[in-house]
Each structure stands twice: as C-alpha cells, then as structure tokens.
Amino acid sequence: MASAYAAHAAALGEPGTIDVRQVRRWESVKPGWPNTGARKVLRAMFGLPLEQLGFLPPHRERTGIPDQAEEGGVRRRSFLQGVLSAAHLLGPAGQDQLVAALAQARRYSDHSLAGHLRAALDAAARADGNTGPRQALPAAMEILAVVEHLACDASPSVRRELLAVGARAAEFTAWLHRDAGAPAHVTVFFHDRAVEWATVTGDGPMHAYVLLRKAQATDRHDALRMLDLAHAAAHGPWNLPPRAQAEALQQEARALALTGAPPDAVARTLDRAHQALDRAGEAEPASCTGPLCGGYTRDRLMAQSAISHREAGQPGRAVDLLQRHLADGTFAPRDRAFFTAHLSGALAAAGEPEQAAAIGMSALRLAAAPGFGQALGELRRTAAQLRSHARRPAVRELRQALTALTV
C-alpha cells in the first residue's frame, strides 16, 4: 500500500510518502481525514470518493457507537486491502475491471469480470502446484472476498457467474487450508461454502466434485465417512464428466480398502474407474476453472490405484505401480512429492526399510521447502512404520530430518 501510494503521488506530482504506521491508521476504525495532497492521491488510487473508502470528514460528529455507514466503511477498507494483494494476478485489464466494479457495483454487468477472476484462480492453482499452499492461499482468499463482495450487488446473470467462480475458489481454498495444516473445521467451512454456491447455481457436477474432495480430505481412520462421500460423488443424481467419475471411483476404491473390503472388491471398483477414463476425450492442461478433473491422466489414476492397493494390504503391487508411473509420468512438484511419499510407505510395508528411508528423503527434499502438507503427513506415517528399524542409518536420518522440520 505504501509503495503504491508513493508511485501514485509521484505520477501526480504530489510530495511526500506514507509509512506502515500511516497505513494502519487509515485501516483502523478511526482513520481520521487525510490532508489535501493525500486525498488527491487516494482518490486517484481507488477511483472512489474518500467517504466510500470509510474516511469521515472532520465536520461529521462521532458518537461512541459506529453507525451503519461507518461499519460499511470499515468493511470496505478491509476488502480493499485484499484487492490490493490479489490484483497483480489479474493483470492491468482485470485491475481496471475491479476498480469499475467496486465503484459502481449496483450497475455493474460486465461478464468479463468472472473471466478475470477465473484467470487469477488458475494462476493461484499453478502457484500451489509448484511452490506450495502458503504461497497460493492469500490470493485464493482474496478472490473469494472479491466474489462475495461483488455478488451482493451484481445483476442476476453476473451474480450467477460470480458464484460459479466462487464455488471453484472455495473448494480450492479448502484444499489449500488442508494442505497447509489448518484445523479440520476450517476446511469444512470452505467445502460447505463451495457446496452452497454450487447448489445455488444449479451445478450438480460441481456439487459432486466437492463431495469427492471432502472424501479425499477425510482422515483415513474415518473410512466409512470417506466411503459414503466418495460413493455419493460417483453415483449421485448428476452426470460427472468421465475423468471426474474416474477419480471418484478411485477414491471409493481406496475407502473400500480402508474399511477392510476384499482386495477383489477394491480391484473391481478400480476397473470401473479405468472404464470411465476410457470414455474420456483428450486430456486438457490441469486447471482450477476448466472442465472438472480435465487434467486427470492415466498416470495419476495408476498412482492413486497404487495407494488403494497399499491400503488393501498389497504393498508389493503398490511399489511396482508407483515406481513405474513416477518414472514415466508427468506430475506437478506437489503431486510428485505426495506419490513419492506413498512409495516410501509402500516400501516400508513391503519390508524394505533402507530403501523406504532413502525414497522418503527424496520425498522430503521435494516437500519440505514448499510445505506440501499431505506429502509430509505421509512421510510421518512412514517414519512411524519404521520405528522398529530406528537404528539403521538411513532410517535414523529420515526420522531426524522430520523431527528437525517439525521443530
């Protein structure tokens, strides 16, 4: 904010800069009234009257209790902080659209706004796949804030588009919170918001997709709930695209394995997942806003199938599949870290502690810096499996590295 202010002031030929303390004062409940030069700069930055930014002229009396307009101003200031931090994802055209939308939201009916938000959401998803959830989470949260703010005043058709983007953003935000290690109720909150907006917009497949993601977020020790959610996603009253259907059936297979179903029942469900994928057209680049699971590939299905075999007590089969498809397949850094961590666990279950620890260190090097939480969780599970081999040098190295990372 201070840097943006300085740039606008220089462009306007106004002297002076502001520091962080001044920004915080303006963001407070009692922001004061800026001086003449600052008022000029702020109007140029936001394209809004200062009163709409929450500032009150000096002649306006204050009671001890904020009135409705004052509370609205505080909310707007908080929202605008978020817009500033997310706007770089939208590009110059998208930023102009946001300014116009905020200035006259009640009359705004430009459908291109949803397109700018979709582009920003896809950029955040790419950041997550490469650099981890903590890098992508602020932008995802601000996209949600933009949707929620503008949907209140948009025309019905634009509101519908905004809420459709919002459903995707809420589901993605739930994933980011989960991977970043947030408490379970935080993930549940954003999943519920995604379901709400998918239902409001009549998007049945998106509703099913959120159920799938909820199943994937369910703890493996709550296998019956995971099975209920995955089964509902795969067999509910909606037509999932074939790739999404394949992933839902794969998740159902994993849940069956965790409930103790016979391996042949798990294998039959995985066969149905492969049949669904066979019906799909050409795979598309992975996208947070494109066709559901449009980038779901056979390599990914095989790697996830290996996890089901591991859960079904067939670690040797899991090791074979994971080794083959990690060598040949193309995965984002986050996914490669996750599947490599599962390979480490499958090797541990197959009685190969030294190799498990070595592969575990490879996964740790992929997952530690970006903070890929699901991969790190699997590595901790593997370390627990290897406790009886703790004196082996490779196992000791892995356990010590995980302990140091936790500290």
TORKOL-4160 file (C-alpha; in steps of 0.2 Angstrom, whole numbers, padded with zeros to 4 digits, m for minus):
407
<pt num="1" X="0000" Y="0000" Z="0000"/>
<pt num="2" X="0014" Y="0012" Z="0005"/>
<pt num="3" X="0023" Y="0008" Z="m0011"/>
<pt num="4" X="0008" Y="0010" Z="m0022"/>
<pt num="5" X="0004" Y="0027" Z="m0014"/>
<pt num="6" X="0022" Y="0033" Z="m0017"/>
<pt num="7" X="0020" Y="0028" Z="m0035"/>
<pt num="8" X="0003" Y="0037" Z="m0037"/>
<pt num="9" X="0010" Y="0053" Z="m0028"/>
<pt num="10" X="0025" Y="0054" Z="m0040"/>
<pt num="11" X="0014" Y="0052" Z="m0055"/>
<pt num="12" X="0003" Y="0066" Z="m0049"/>
<pt num="13" X="0017" Y="0077" Z="m0044"/>
<pt num="14" X="0012" Y="0077" Z="m0026"/>
<pt num="15" X="0026" Y="0077" Z="m0012"/>
<pt num="16" X="0028" Y="0065" Z="0002"/>
<pt num="17" X="0026" Y="0047" Z="0006"/>
<pt num="18" X="0017" Y="0037" Z="0019"/>
<pt num="19" X="0024" Y="0023" Z="0031"/>
<pt num="20" X="0017" Y="0007" Z="0038"/>
<pt num="21" X="0010" Y="0016" Z="0053"/>
<pt num="22" X="0000" Y="0028" Z="0042"/>
<pt num="23" X="m0007" Y="0014" Z="0033"/>
<pt num="24" X="m0013" Y="0005" Z="0049"/>
<pt num="25" X="m0020" Y="0021" Z="0055"/>
<pt num="26" X="m0031" Y="0023" Z="0039"/>
<pt num="27" X="m0036" Y="0005" Z="0041"/>
<pt num="28" X="m0042" Y="0007" Z="0059"/>
<pt num="29" X="m0059" Y="0011" Z="0065"/>
<pt num="30" X="m0054" Y="0029" Z="0067"/>
<pt num="31" X="m0044" Y="0033" Z="0051"/>
<pt num="32" X="m0045" Y="0052" Z="0053"/>
<pt num="33" X="m0047" Y="0064" Z="0037"/>
<pt num="34" X="m0032" Y="0064" Z="0026"/>
<pt num="35" X="m0024" Y="0081" Z="0021"/>
<pt num="36" X="m0027" Y="0089" Z="0004"/>
<pt num="37" X="m0012" Y="0080" Z="m0005"/>
<pt num="38" X="m0016" Y="0063" Z="0002"/>
<pt num="39" X="m0035" Y="0065" Z="m0003"/>
<pt num="40" X="m0029" Y="0068" Z="m0021"/>
<pt num="41" X="m0018" Y="0053" Z="m0021"/>
<pt num="42" X="m0031" Y="0041" Z="m0013"/>
<pt num="43" X="m0044" Y="0046" Z="m0025"/>
<pt num="44" X="m0033" Y="0043" Z="m0039"/>
<pt num="45" X="m0028" Y="0026" Z="m0032"/>
<pt num="46" X="m0045" Y="0019" Z="m0029"/>
<pt num="47" X="m0056" Y="0029" Z="m0041"/>
<pt num="48" X="m0068" Y="0032" Z="m0026"/>
<pt num="49" X="m0074" Y="0046" Z="m0015"/>
<pt num="50" X="m0065" Y="0046" Z="0002"/>
<pt num="51" X="m0081" Y="0043" Z="0011"/>
<pt num="52" X="m0084" Y="0027" Z="0001"/>
<pt num="53" X="m0067" Y="0021" Z="0007"/>
<pt num="54" X="m0073" Y="0024" Z="0025"/>
<pt num="55" X="m0065" Y="0041" Z="0029"/>
<pt num="56" X="m0076" Y="0053" Z="0038"/>
<pt num="57" X="m0075" Y="0072" Z="0035"/>
<pt num="58" X="m0069" Y="0082" Z="0051"/>
<pt num="59" X="m0087" Y="0090" Z="0052"/>
<pt num="60" X="m0095" Y="0073" Z="0054"/>
<pt num="61" X="m0099" Y="0070" Z="0073"/>
<pt num="62" X="m0094" Y="0054" Z="0080"/>
<pt num="63" X="m0104" Y="0045" Z="0093"/>
<pt num="64" X="m0096" Y="0031" Z="0104"/>
<pt num="65" X="m0105" Y="0019" Z="0093"/>
<pt num="66" X="m0101" Y="0017" Z="0074"/>
<pt num="67" X="m0116" Y="0019" Z="0063"/>
<pt num="68" X="m0121" Y="0008" Z="0048"/>
<pt num="69" X="m0111" Y="0019" Z="0036"/>
<pt num="70" X="m0096" Y="0019" Z="0047"/>
<pt num="71" X="m0096" Y="0000" Z="0049"/>
<pt num="72" X="m0098" Y="m0001" Z="0030"/>
<pt num="73" X="m0083" Y="0009" Z="0028"/>
<pt num="74" X="m0073" Y="m0002" Z="0039"/>
<pt num="75" X="m0078" Y="m0017" Z="0029"/>
<pt num="76" X="m0074" Y="m0008" Z="0013"/>
<pt num="77" X="m0057" Y="m0004" Z="0019"/>
<pt num="78" X="m0054" Y="m0022" Z="0024"/>
<pt num="79" X="m0060" Y="m0028" Z="0007"/>
<pt num="80" X="m0049" Y="m0016" Z="m0002"/>
<pt num="81" X="m0033" Y="m0022" Z="0007"/>
<pt num="82" X="m0037" Y="m0039" Z="0000"/>
<pt num="83" X="m0040" Y="m0032" Z="m0018"/>
<pt num="84" X="m0023" Y="m0024" Z="m0017"/>
<pt num="85" X="m0014" Y="m0040" Z="m0013"/>
<pt num="86" X="m0023" Y="m0050" Z="m0026"/>
<pt num="87" X="m0024" Y="m0038" Z="m0040"/>
<pt num="88" X="m0007" Y="m0042" Z="m0048"/>
<pt num="89" X="m0014" Y="m0059" Z="m0053"/>
<pt num="90" X="m0027" Y="m0051" Z="m0064"/>
<pt num="91" X="m0016" Y="m0040" Z="m0075"/>
<pt num="92" X="m0020" Y="m0022" Z="m0079"/>
<pt num="93" X="m0036" Y="m0025" Z="m0088"/>
<pt num="94" X="m0043" Y="m0035" Z="m0074"/>
<pt num="95" X="m0037" Y="m0022" Z="m0061"/>
<pt num="96" X="m0047" Y="m0009" Z="m0071"/>
<pt num="97" X="m0062" Y="m0020" Z="m0071"/>
<pt num="98" X="m0061" Y="m0022" Z="m0052"/>
<pt num="99" X="m0060" Y="m0004" Z="m0049"/>
<pt num="100" X="m0075" Y="m0001" Z="m0060"/>
<pt num="101" X="m0085" Y="m0015" Z="m0051"/>
<pt num="102" X="m0081" Y="m0008" Z="m0034"/>
<pt num="103" X="m0085" Y="0010" Z="m0039"/>
<pt num="104" X="m0102" Y="0005" Z="m0046"/>
<pt num="105" X="m0106" Y="m0012" Z="m0041"/>
<pt num="106" X="m0125" Y="m0010" Z="m0042"/>
<pt num="107" X="m0125" Y="m0006" Z="m0060"/>
<pt num="108" X="m0110" Y="m0017" Z="m0065"/>
<pt num="109" X="m0115" Y="m0030" Z="m0078"/>
<pt num="110" X="m0099" Y="m0034" Z="m0087"/>
<pt num="111" X="m0097" Y="m0053" Z="m0089"/>
<pt num="112" X="m0079" Y="m0052" Z="m0092"/>
<pt num="113" X="m0076" Y="m0049" Z="m0073"/>
<pt num="114" X="m0079" Y="m0068" Z="m0070"/>
<pt num="115" X="m0066" Y="m0072" Z="m0083"/>
<pt num="116" X="m0053" Y="m0061" Z="m0074"/>
<pt num="117" X="m0057" Y="m0070" Z="m0058"/>
<pt num="118" X="m0055" Y="m0087" Z="m0066"/>
<pt num="119" X="m0038" Y="m0082" Z="m0073"/>
<pt num="120" X="m0032" Y="m0076" Z="m0056"/>
<pt num="121" X="m0039" Y="m0093" Z="m0048"/>
<pt num="122" X="m0029" Y="m0103" Z="m0061"/>
<pt num="123" X="m0014" Y="m0093" Z="m0058"/>
<pt num="124" X="m0015" Y="m0097" Z="m0039"/>
<pt num="125" X="m0018" Y="m0115" Z="m0043"/>
<pt num="126" X="m0002" Y="m0116" Z="m0053"/>
<pt num="127" X="0007" Y="m0107" Z="m0039"/>
<pt num="128" X="0001" Y="m0121" Z="m0027"/>
<pt num="129" X="0007" Y="m0135" Z="m0038"/>
<pt num="130" X="0024" Y="m0128" Z="m0039"/>
<pt num="131" X="0028" Y="m0118" Z="m0023"/>
<pt num="132" X="0015" Y="m0124" Z="m0010"/>
<pt num="133" X="m0001" Y="m0119" Z="m0001"/>
<pt num="134" X="0006" Y="m0105" Z="0009"/>
<pt num="135" X="0011" Y="m0095" Z="m0007"/>
<pt num="136" X="m0006" Y="m0098" Z="m0015"/>
<pt num="137" X="m0018" Y="m0096" Z="0000"/>
<pt num="138" X="m0018" Y="m0077" Z="0001"/>
<pt num="139" X="m0023" Y="m0074" Z="m0017"/>
<pt num="140" X="m0036" Y="m0088" Z="m0016"/>
<pt num="141" X="m0044" Y="m0080" Z="0000"/>
<pt num="142" X="m0044" Y="m0063" Z="m0009"/>
<pt num="143" X="m0053" Y="m0070" Z="m0024"/>
<pt num="144" X="m0066" Y="m0076" Z="m0013"/>
<pt num="145" X="m0068" Y="m0059" Z="m0005"/>
<pt num="146" X="m0070" Y="m0051" Z="m0022"/>
<pt num="147" X="m0083" Y="m0064" Z="m0027"/>
<pt num="148" X="m0093" Y="m0062" Z="m0010"/>
<pt num="149" X="m0092" Y="m0043" Z="m0011"/>
<pt num="150" X="m0097" Y="m0040" Z="m0029"/>
<pt num="151" X="m0111" Y="m0054" Z="m0029"/>
<pt num="152" X="m0121" Y="m0044" Z="m0017"/>
<pt num="153" X="m0124" Y="m0030" Z="m0029"/>
<pt num="154" X="m0122" Y="m0038" Z="m0047"/>
<pt num="155" X="m0136" Y="m0041" Z="m0059"/>
<pt num="156" X="m0143" Y="m0059" Z="m0058"/>
<pt num="157" X="m0134" Y="m0066" Z="m0073"/>
<pt num="158" X="m0117" Y="m0059" Z="m0067"/>
<pt num="159" X="m0120" Y="m0065" Z="m0049"/>
<pt num="160" X="m0123" Y="m0082" Z="m0056"/>
<pt num="161" X="m0106" Y="m0082" Z="m0065"/>
<pt num="162" X="m0098" Y="m0075" Z="m0049"/>
<pt num="163" X="m0104" Y="m0088" Z="m0038"/>
<pt num="164" X="m0099" Y="m0102" Z="m0050"/>
<pt num="165" X="m0081" Y="m0095" Z="m0049"/>
<pt num="166" X="m0084" Y="m0093" Z="m0031"/>
<pt num="167" X="m0088" Y="m0112" Z="m0029"/>
<pt num="168" X="m0072" Y="m0117" Z="m0038"/>
<pt num="169" X="m0062" Y="m0104" Z="m0027"/>
<pt num="170" X="m0070" Y="m0110" Z="m0011"/>
<pt num="171" X="m0066" Y="m0128" Z="m0015"/>
<pt num="172" X="m0048" Y="m0124" Z="m0019"/>
<pt num="173" X="m0046" Y="m0113" Z="m0003"/>
<pt num="174" X="m0052" Y="m0128" Z="0007"/>
<pt num="175" X="m0039" Y="m0139" Z="m0001"/>
<pt num="176" X="m0025" Y="m0126" Z="0002"/>
<pt num="177" X="m0030" Y="m0124" Z="0021"/>
<pt num="178" X="m0030" Y="m0143" Z="0022"/>
<pt num="179" X="m0013" Y="m0145" Z="0014"/>
<pt num="180" X="m0006" Y="m0130" Z="0025"/>
<pt num="181" X="m0011" Y="m0139" Z="0041"/>
<pt num="182" X="m0026" Y="m0129" Z="0046"/>
<pt num="183" X="m0039" Y="m0137" Z="0058"/>
<pt num="184" X="m0052" Y="m0148" Z="0050"/>
<pt num="185" X="m0066" Y="m0136" Z="0054"/>
<pt num="186" X="m0058" Y="m0123" Z="0043"/>
<pt num="187" X="m0058" Y="m0135" Z="0028"/>
<pt num="188" X="m0076" Y="m0140" Z="0032"/>
<pt num="189" X="m0081" Y="m0122" Z="0032"/>
<pt num="190" X="m0074" Y="m0118" Z="0014"/>
<pt num="191" X="m0081" Y="m0135" Z="0007"/>
<pt num="192" X="m0098" Y="m0130" Z="0014"/>
<pt num="193" X="m0097" Y="m0114" Z="0005"/>
<pt num="194" X="m0092" Y="m0122" Z="m0011"/>
<pt num="195" X="m0107" Y="m0134" Z="m0009"/>
<pt num="196" X="m0119" Y="m0119" Z="m0006"/>
<pt num="197" X="m0113" Y="m0110" Z="m0021"/>
<pt num="198" X="m0113" Y="m0125" Z="m0032"/>
<pt num="199" X="m0131" Y="m0129" Z="m0027"/>
<pt num="200" X="m0137" Y="m0111" Z="m0029"/>
<pt num="201" X="m0130" Y="m0110" Z="m0047"/>
<pt num="202" X="m0138" Y="m0127" Z="m0051"/>
<pt num="203" X="m0121" Y="m0135" Z="m0054"/>
<pt num="204" X="m0124" Y="m0153" Z="m0050"/>
<pt num="205" X="m0107" Y="m0160" Z="m0056"/>
<pt num="206" X="m0098" Y="m0146" Z="m0045"/>
<pt num="207" X="m0108" Y="m0152" Z="m0030"/>
<pt num="208" X="m0102" Y="m0170" Z="m0033"/>
<pt num="209" X="m0084" Y="m0164" Z="m0036"/>
<pt num="210" X="m0084" Y="m0155" Z="m0019"/>
<pt num="211" X="m0091" Y="m0172" Z="m0011"/>
<pt num="212" X="m0076" Y="m0180" Z="m0019"/>
<pt num="213" X="m0064" Y="m0168" Z="m0012"/>
<pt num="214" X="m0072" Y="m0169" Z="0005"/>
<pt num="215" X="m0069" Y="m0188" Z="0004"/>
<pt num="216" X="m0051" Y="m0185" Z="0000"/>
<pt num="217" X="m0049" Y="m0173" Z="0015"/>
<pt num="218" X="m0057" Y="m0186" Z="0027"/>
<pt num="219" X="m0045" Y="m0194" Z="0039"/>
<pt num="220" X="m0040" Y="m0212" Z="0034"/>
<pt num="221" X="m0046" Y="m0218" Z="0051"/>
<pt num="222" X="m0064" Y="m0212" Z="0047"/>
<pt num="223" X="m0065" Y="m0224" Z="0032"/>
<pt num="224" X="m0084" Y="m0226" Z="0032"/>
<pt num="225" X="m0087" Y="m0207" Z="0030"/>
<pt num="226" X="m0074" Y="m0207" Z="0016"/>
<pt num="227" X="m0084" Y="m0221" Z="0008"/>
<pt num="228" X="m0101" Y="m0213" Z="0010"/>
<pt num="229" X="m0094" Y="m0196" Z="0002"/>
<pt num="230" X="m0085" Y="m0205" Z="m0012"/>
<pt num="231" X="m0099" Y="m0216" Z="m0016"/>
<pt num="232" X="m0111" Y="m0201" Z="m0016"/>
<pt num="233" X="m0100" Y="m0192" Z="m0028"/>
<pt num="234" X="m0098" Y="m0206" Z="m0040"/>
<pt num="235" X="m0116" Y="m0212" Z="m0040"/>
<pt num="236" X="m0127" Y="m0197" Z="m0035"/>
<pt num="237" X="m0140" Y="m0189" Z="m0046"/>
<pt num="238" X="m0128" Y="m0180" Z="m0058"/>
<pt num="239" X="m0118" Y="m0183" Z="m0073"/>
<pt num="240" X="m0100" Y="m0181" Z="m0069"/>
<pt num="241" X="m0088" Y="m0179" Z="m0083"/>
<pt num="242" X="m0079" Y="m0196" Z="m0086"/>
<pt num="243" X="m0062" Y="m0190" Z="m0079"/>
<pt num="244" X="m0071" Y="m0184" Z="m0063"/>
<pt num="245" X="m0081" Y="m0200" Z="m0062"/>
<pt num="246" X="m0064" Y="m0210" Z="m0064"/>
<pt num="247" X="m0057" Y="m0200" Z="m0049"/>
<pt num="248" X="m0072" Y="m0203" Z="m0038"/>
<pt num="249" X="m0072" Y="m0221" Z="m0041"/>
<pt num="250" X="m0054" Y="m0222" Z="m0037"/>
<pt num="251" X="m0057" Y="m0214" Z="m0021"/>
<pt num="252" X="m0071" Y="m0226" Z="m0017"/>
<pt num="253" X="m0059" Y="m0240" Z="m0020"/>
<pt num="254" X="m0047" Y="m0233" Z="m0008"/>
<pt num="255" X="m0061" Y="m0231" Z="0005"/>
<pt num="256" X="m0067" Y="m0249" Z="0002"/>
<pt num="257" X="m0049" Y="m0254" Z="0006"/>
<pt num="258" X="m0048" Y="m0245" Z="0022"/>
<pt num="259" X="m0065" Y="m0252" Z="0028"/>
<pt num="260" X="m0057" Y="m0270" Z="0025"/>
<pt num="261" X="m0066" Y="m0275" Z="0009"/>
<pt num="262" X="m0058" Y="m0289" Z="0000"/>
<pt num="263" X="m0045" Y="m0285" Z="m0012"/>
<pt num="264" X="m0055" Y="m0291" Z="m0027"/>
<pt num="265" X="m0069" Y="m0279" Z="m0022"/>
<pt num="266" X="m0056" Y="m0265" Z="m0022"/>
<pt num="267" X="m0050" Y="m0271" Z="m0039"/>
<pt num="268" X="m0067" Y="m0271" Z="m0047"/>
<pt num="269" X="m0070" Y="m0253" Z="m0042"/>
<pt num="270" X="m0053" Y="m0248" Z="m0049"/>
<pt num="271" X="m0058" Y="m0257" Z="m0065"/>
<pt num="272" X="m0074" Y="m0246" Z="m0066"/>
<pt num="273" X="m0063" Y="m0231" Z="m0064"/>
<pt num="274" X="m0052" Y="m0236" Z="m0078"/>
<pt num="275" X="m0068" Y="m0239" Z="m0089"/>
<pt num="276" X="m0074" Y="m0221" Z="m0085"/>
<pt num="277" X="m0057" Y="m0214" Z="m0090"/>
<pt num="278" X="m0058" Y="m0224" Z="m0106"/>
<pt num="279" X="m0074" Y="m0214" Z="m0111"/>
<pt num="280" X="m0065" Y="m0198" Z="m0109"/>
<pt num="281" X="m0059" Y="m0187" Z="m0123"/>
<pt num="282" X="m0042" Y="m0179" Z="m0124"/>
<pt num="283" X="m0035" Y="m0173" Z="m0108"/>
<pt num="284" X="m0033" Y="m0154" Z="m0105"/>
<pt num="285" X="m0020" Y="m0145" Z="m0096"/>
<pt num="286" X="m0024" Y="m0145" Z="m0077"/>
<pt num="287" X="m0035" Y="m0130" Z="m0072"/>
<pt num="288" X="m0044" Y="m0125" Z="m0057"/>
<pt num="289" X="m0058" Y="m0117" Z="m0068"/>
<pt num="290" X="m0059" Y="m0128" Z="m0083"/>
<pt num="291" X="m0068" Y="m0145" Z="m0085"/>
<pt num="292" X="m0069" Y="m0154" Z="m0069"/>
<pt num="293" X="m0053" Y="m0166" Z="m0067"/>
<pt num="294" X="m0049" Y="m0161" Z="m0085"/>
<pt num="295" X="m0031" Y="m0164" Z="m0082"/>
<pt num="296" X="m0034" Y="m0181" Z="m0074"/>
<pt num="297" X="m0022" Y="m0193" Z="m0083"/>
<pt num="298" X="m0019" Y="m0212" Z="m0083"/>
<pt num="299" X="m0003" Y="m0210" Z="m0074"/>
<pt num="300" X="m0012" Y="m0201" Z="m0060"/>
<pt num="301" X="m0025" Y="m0214" Z="m0059"/>
<pt num="302" X="m0012" Y="m0228" Z="m0058"/>
<pt num="303" X="m0003" Y="m0219" Z="m0044"/>
<pt num="304" X="m0019" Y="m0217" Z="m0034"/>
<pt num="305" X="m0023" Y="m0235" Z="m0038"/>
<pt num="306" X="m0007" Y="m0240" Z="m0030"/>
<pt num="307" X="m0012" Y="m0231" Z="m0014"/>
<pt num="308" X="m0028" Y="m0241" Z="m0014"/>
<pt num="309" X="m0018" Y="m0257" Z="m0016"/>
<pt num="310" X="m0006" Y="m0251" Z="m0002"/>
<pt num="311" X="m0022" Y="m0249" Z="0009"/>
<pt num="312" X="m0028" Y="m0266" Z="0004"/>
<pt num="313" X="m0013" Y="m0274" Z="0011"/>
<pt num="314" X="m0004" Y="m0277" Z="m0006"/>
<pt num="315" X="0012" Y="m0266" Z="m0004"/>
<pt num="316" X="0022" Y="m0275" Z="m0017"/>
<pt num="317" X="0009" Y="m0271" Z="m0030"/>
<pt num="318" X="0009" Y="m0253" Z="m0024"/>
<pt num="319" X="0028" Y="m0252" Z="m0025"/>
<pt num="320" X="0028" Y="m0258" Z="m0043"/>
<pt num="321" X="0014" Y="m0246" Z="m0049"/>
<pt num="322" X="0022" Y="m0231" Z="m0041"/>
<pt num="323" X="0040" Y="m0234" Z="m0047"/>
<pt num="324" X="0034" Y="m0237" Z="m0065"/>
<pt num="325" X="0022" Y="m0222" Z="m0066"/>
<pt num="326" X="0033" Y="m0210" Z="m0056"/>
<pt num="327" X="0047" Y="m0214" Z="m0068"/>
<pt num="328" X="0037" Y="m0212" Z="m0084"/>
<pt num="329" X="0023" Y="m0199" Z="m0079"/>
<pt num="330" X="0022" Y="m0180" Z="m0078"/>
<pt num="331" X="0017" Y="m0173" Z="m0061"/>
<pt num="332" X="0017" Y="m0156" Z="m0053"/>
<pt num="333" X="0030" Y="m0155" Z="m0040"/>
<pt num="334" X="0017" Y="m0156" Z="m0026"/>
<pt num="335" X="0009" Y="m0172" Z="m0034"/>
<pt num="336" X="0027" Y="m0180" Z="m0036"/>
<pt num="337" X="0031" Y="m0176" Z="m0018"/>
<pt num="338" X="0014" Y="m0184" Z="m0012"/>
<pt num="339" X="0016" Y="m0200" Z="m0023"/>
<pt num="340" X="0034" Y="m0202" Z="m0019"/>
<pt num="341" X="0030" Y="m0201" Z="0000"/>
<pt num="342" X="0017" Y="m0215" Z="m0003"/>
<pt num="343" X="0031" Y="m0225" Z="m0012"/>
<pt num="344" X="0041" Y="m0224" Z="0003"/>
<pt num="345" X="0027" Y="m0230" Z="0014"/>
<pt num="346" X="0024" Y="m0245" Z="0002"/>
<pt num="347" X="0042" Y="m0250" Z="0003"/>
<pt num="348" X="0041" Y="m0249" Z="0022"/>
<pt num="349" X="0026" Y="m0260" Z="0022"/>
<pt num="350" X="0035" Y="m0272" Z="0010"/>
<pt num="351" X="0049" Y="m0275" Z="0022"/>
<pt num="352" X="0062" Y="m0263" Z="0013"/>
<pt num="353" X="0067" Y="m0251" Z="0027"/>
<pt num="354" X="0083" Y="m0245" Z="0020"/>
<pt num="355" X="0075" Y="m0241" Z="0003"/>
<pt num="356" X="0060" Y="m0234" Z="0011"/>
<pt num="357" X="0070" Y="m0222" Z="0021"/>
<pt num="358" X="0080" Y="m0217" Z="0005"/>
<pt num="359" X="0065" Y="m0213" Z="m0005"/>
<pt num="360" X="0057" Y="m0204" Z="0010"/>
<pt num="361" X="0072" Y="m0192" Z="0010"/>
<pt num="362" X="0069" Y="m0189" Z="m0009"/>
<pt num="363" X="0051" Y="m0185" Z="m0005"/>
<pt num="364" X="0056" Y="m0174" Z="0010"/>
<pt num="365" X="0068" Y="m0164" Z="m0001"/>
<pt num="366" X="0053" Y="m0161" Z="m0013"/>
<pt num="367" X="0040" Y="m0157" Z="0000"/>
<pt num="368" X="0050" Y="m0148" Z="0014"/>
<pt num="369" X="0053" Y="m0130" Z="0007"/>
<pt num="370" X="0036" Y="m0128" Z="m0001"/>
<pt num="371" X="0027" Y="m0136" Z="0014"/>
<pt num="372" X="0017" Y="m0149" Z="0004"/>
<pt num="373" X="0007" Y="m0154" Z="0019"/>
<pt num="374" X="m0001" Y="m0170" Z="0013"/>
<pt num="375" X="0016" Y="m0177" Z="0007"/>
<pt num="376" X="0024" Y="m0173" Z="0024"/>
<pt num="377" X="0010" Y="m0181" Z="0033"/>
<pt num="378" X="0013" Y="m0197" Z="0023"/>
<pt num="379" X="0031" Y="m0196" Z="0027"/>
<pt num="380" X="0027" Y="m0195" Z="0046"/>
<pt num="381" X="0016" Y="m0210" Z="0044"/>
<pt num="382" X="0031" Y="m0220" Z="0036"/>
<pt num="383" X="0043" Y="m0214" Z="0050"/>
<pt num="384" X="0031" Y="m0222" Z="0062"/>
<pt num="385" X="0031" Y="m0238" Z="0052"/>
<pt num="386" X="0050" Y="m0238" Z="0053"/>
<pt num="387" X="0051" Y="m0236" Z="0071"/>
<pt num="388" X="0057" Y="m0254" Z="0074"/>
<pt num="389" X="0072" Y="m0250" Z="0062"/>
<pt num="390" X="0077" Y="m0234" Z="0070"/>
<pt num="391" X="0095" Y="m0239" Z="0072"/>
<pt num="392" X="0098" Y="m0241" Z="0054"/>
<pt num="393" X="0107" Y="m0226" Z="0047"/>
<pt num="394" X="0095" Y="m0221" Z="0033"/>
<pt num="395" X="0080" Y="m0223" Z="0044"/>
<pt num="396" X="0088" Y="m0213" Z="0058"/>
<pt num="397" X="0092" Y="m0199" Z="0045"/>
<pt num="398" X="0074" Y="m0198" Z="0039"/>
<pt num="399" X="0067" Y="m0198" Z="0057"/>
<pt num="400" X="0079" Y="m0184" Z="0062"/>
<pt num="401" X="0075" Y="m0174" Z="0047"/>
<pt num="402" X="0057" Y="m0175" Z="0050"/>
<pt num="403" X="0059" Y="m0170" Z="0068"/>
<pt num="404" X="0070" Y="m0155" Z="0064"/>
<pt num="405" X="0057" Y="m0150" Z="0051"/>
<pt num="406" X="0043" Y="m0151" Z="0064"/>
<pt num="407" X="0053" Y="m0140" Z="0076"/>
